[in-house]
Amino acid sequence: MLQSPSLSHLAGTDEFGRDVLSRLIAGARLSLGVGVSAVLLGALAGTILGLISGFFWKMGRQNYYEGVRYFICIS
């Protein structure tokens, strides 16, 4: 039962009578959660690598650069 947009259903309904806008918001919530999680995980990994390289700058500089090159290659 497709309905066009109205005041009660701002984006209309699908063939089963479900509100399209509420389904769109639910899907966007999941996608945004996954995206934010990925950004936070990348920021955490970069911060940890940066702290390690700053602390052990003489001993591990070459190993750090090799690790960064490895991560750049797989992204």
CNS distance restraints for C-alpha pairs under 8 A (distance, minus, plus):
assign (resid   1 and name CA) (resid  13 and name CA) 7.47 0.50 0.50
assign (resid   1 and name CA) (resid  14 and name CA) 6.73 0.50 0.50
assign (resid   1 and name CA) (resid  15 and name CA) 4.68 0.50 0.50
assign (resid   1 and name CA) (resid  16 and name CA) 5.80 0.50 0.50
assign (resid   1 and name CA) (resid  17 and name CA) 5.41 0.50 0.50
assign (resid   2 and name CA) (resid  12 and name CA) 7.38 0.50 0.50
assign (resid   2 and name CA) (resid  13 and name CA) 5.47 0.50 0.50
assign (resid   2 and name CA) (resid  14 and name CA) 5.14 0.50 0.50
assign (resid   2 and name CA) (resid  15 and name CA) 4.90 0.50 0.50
assign (resid   2 and name CA) (resid  16 and name CA) 7.46 0.50 0.50
assign (resid   2 and name CA) (resid  17 and name CA) 6.53 0.50 0.50
assign (resid   3 and name CA) (resid  12 and name CA) 5.32 0.50 0.50
assign (resid   3 and name CA) (resid  13 and name CA) 5.22 0.50 0.50
assign (resid   3 and name CA) (resid  14 and name CA) 7.20 0.50 0.50
assign (resid   3 and name CA) (resid  17 and name CA) 7.76 0.50 0.50
assign (resid   4 and name CA) (resid  11 and name CA) 7.34 0.50 0.50
assign (resid   4 and name CA) (resid  12 and name CA) 4.71 0.50 0.50
assign (resid   4 and name CA) (resid  13 and name CA) 6.94 0.50 0.50
assign (resid   5 and name CA) (resid   9 and name CA) 5.66 0.50 0.50
assign (resid   5 and name CA) (resid  10 and name CA) 5.01 0.50 0.50
assign (resid   5 and name CA) (resid  11 and name CA) 4.88 0.50 0.50
assign (resid   5 and name CA) (resid  12 and name CA) 3.98 0.50 0.50
assign (resid   5 and name CA) (resid  13 and name CA) 7.59 0.50 0.50
assign (resid   6 and name CA) (resid  10 and name CA) 5.36 0.50 0.50
assign (resid   6 and name CA) (resid  11 and name CA) 7.44 0.50 0.50
assign (resid   6 and name CA) (resid  12 and name CA) 6.59 0.50 0.50
assign (resid   9 and name CA) (resid  13 and name CA) 6.83 0.50 0.50
assign (resid   9 and name CA) (resid  19 and name CA) 6.17 0.50 0.50
assign (resid   9 and name CA) (resid  20 and name CA) 7.75 0.50 0.50
assign (resid   9 and name CA) (resid  21 and name CA) 7.47 0.50 0.50
assign (resid  10 and name CA) (resid  21 and name CA) 6.74 0.50 0.50
assign (resid  11 and name CA) (resid  19 and name CA) 7.24 0.50 0.50
assign (resid  11 and name CA) (resid  20 and name CA) 5.65 0.50 0.50
assign (resid  11 and name CA) (resid  21 and name CA) 5.30 0.50 0.50
assign (resid  12 and name CA) (resid  19 and name CA) 6.20 0.50 0.50
assign (resid  12 and name CA) (resid  20 and name CA) 5.91 0.50 0.50
assign (resid  12 and name CA) (resid  21 and name CA) 7.47 0.50 0.50
assign (resid  13 and name CA) (resid  17 and name CA) 5.23 0.50 0.50
assign (resid  13 and name CA) (resid  18 and name CA) 5.18 0.50 0.50
assign (resid  13 and name CA) (resid  19 and name CA) 4.58 0.50 0.50
assign (resid  13 and name CA) (resid  20 and name CA) 5.22 0.50 0.50
assign (resid  14 and name CA) (resid  18 and name CA) 5.57 0.50 0.50
assign (resid  14 and name CA) (resid  19 and name CA) 6.78 0.50 0.50
assign (resid  14 and name CA) (resid  20 and name CA) 6.35 0.50 0.50
assign (resid  18 and name CA) (resid  23 and name CA) 7.98 0.50 0.50
assign (resid  19 and name CA) (resid  23 and name CA) 6.58 0.50 0.50
assign (resid  20 and name CA) (resid  24 and name CA) 6.12 0.50 0.50
assign (resid  21 and name CA) (resid  25 and name CA) 6.20 0.50 0.50
assign (resid  22 and name CA) (resid  26 and name CA) 6.23 0.50 0.50
assign (resid  23 and name CA) (resid  27 and name CA) 6.25 0.50 0.50
assign (resid  24 and name CA) (resid  28 and name CA) 6.14 0.50 0.50
assign (resid  25 and name CA) (resid  29 and name CA) 6.11 0.50 0.50
assign (resid  26 and name CA) (resid  30 and name CA) 6.65 0.50 0.50
assign (resid  27 and name CA) (resid  31 and name CA) 6.36 0.50 0.50
assign (resid  28 and name CA) (resid  32 and name CA) 5.96 0.50 0.50
assign (resid  29 and name CA) (resid  33 and name CA) 6.16 0.50 0.50
assign (resid  30 and name CA) (resid  34 and name CA) 6.37 0.50 0.50
assign (resid  31 and name CA) (resid  35 and name CA) 6.21 0.50 0.50
assign (resid  32 and name CA) (resid  36 and name CA) 6.01 0.50 0.50
assign (resid  33 and name CA) (resid  37 and name CA) 6.10 0.50 0.50
assign (resid  34 and name CA) (resid  38 and name CA) 6.25 0.50 0.50
assign (resid  35 and name CA) (resid  39 and name CA) 6.34 0.50 0.50
assign (resid  36 and name CA) (resid  40 and name CA) 6.14 0.50 0.50
assign (resid  37 and name CA) (resid  41 and name CA) 6.10 0.50 0.50
assign (resid  38 and name CA) (resid  42 and name CA) 6.20 0.50 0.50
assign (resid  39 and name CA) (resid  43 and name CA) 6.11 0.50 0.50
assign (resid  40 and name CA) (resid  44 and name CA) 6.07 0.50 0.50
assign (resid  41 and name CA) (resid  45 and name CA) 6.23 0.50 0.50
assign (resid  42 and name CA) (resid  46 and name CA) 6.11 0.50 0.50
assign (resid  43 and name CA) (resid  47 and name CA) 6.01 0.50 0.50
assign (resid  44 and name CA) (resid  48 and name CA) 6.17 0.50 0.50
assign (resid  45 and name CA) (resid  49 and name CA) 6.18 0.50 0.50
assign (resid  46 and name CA) (resid  50 and name CA) 5.95 0.50 0.50
assign (resid  47 and name CA) (resid  51 and name CA) 6.08 0.50 0.50
assign (resid  48 and name CA) (resid  52 and name CA) 6.18 0.50 0.50
assign (resid  49 and name CA) (resid  53 and name CA) 6.10 0.50 0.50
assign (resid  49 and name CA) (resid  64 and name CA) 7.66 0.50 0.50
assign (resid  50 and name CA) (resid  54 and name CA) 6.04 0.50 0.50
assign (resid  51 and name CA) (resid  55 and name CA) 6.11 0.50 0.50
assign (resid  52 and name CA) (resid  56 and name CA) 6.01 0.50 0.50
assign (resid  52 and name CA) (resid  57 and name CA) 7.90 0.50 0.50
assign (resid  53 and name CA) (resid  57 and name CA) 5.15 0.50 0.50
assign (resid  53 and name CA) (resid  60 and name CA) 6.62 0.50 0.50
assign (resid  53 and name CA) (resid  61 and name CA) 6.42 0.50 0.50
assign (resid  53 and name CA) (resid  64 and name CA) 6.40 0.50 0.50
assign (resid  56 and name CA) (resid  60 and name CA) 5.67 0.50 0.50
assign (resid  56 and name CA) (resid  61 and name CA) 7.34 0.50 0.50
assign (resid  57 and name CA) (resid  61 and name CA) 5.27 0.50 0.50
assign (resid  60 and name CA) (resid  64 and name CA) 5.88 0.50 0.50
assign (resid  61 and name CA) (resid  65 and name CA) 6.26 0.50 0.50
assign (resid  62 and name CA) (resid  66 and name CA) 6.26 0.50 0.50
assign (resid  63 and name CA) (resid  67 and name CA) 6.19 0.50 0.50
assign (resid  64 and name CA) (resid  68 and name CA) 6.20 0.50 0.50
assign (resid  65 and name CA) (resid  69 and name CA) 6.15 0.50 0.50
assign (resid  66 and name CA) (resid  70 and name CA) 6.20 0.50 0.50
assign (resid  67 and name CA) (resid  71 and name CA) 6.33 0.50 0.50
assign (resid  68 and name CA) (resid  72 and name CA) 6.14 0.50 0.50
assign (resid  69 and name CA) (resid  73 and name CA) 6.17 0.50 0.50
assign (resid  70 and name CA) (resid  74 and name CA) 6.56 0.50 0.50
assign (resid  71 and name CA) (resid  75 and name CA) 6.32 0.50 0.50
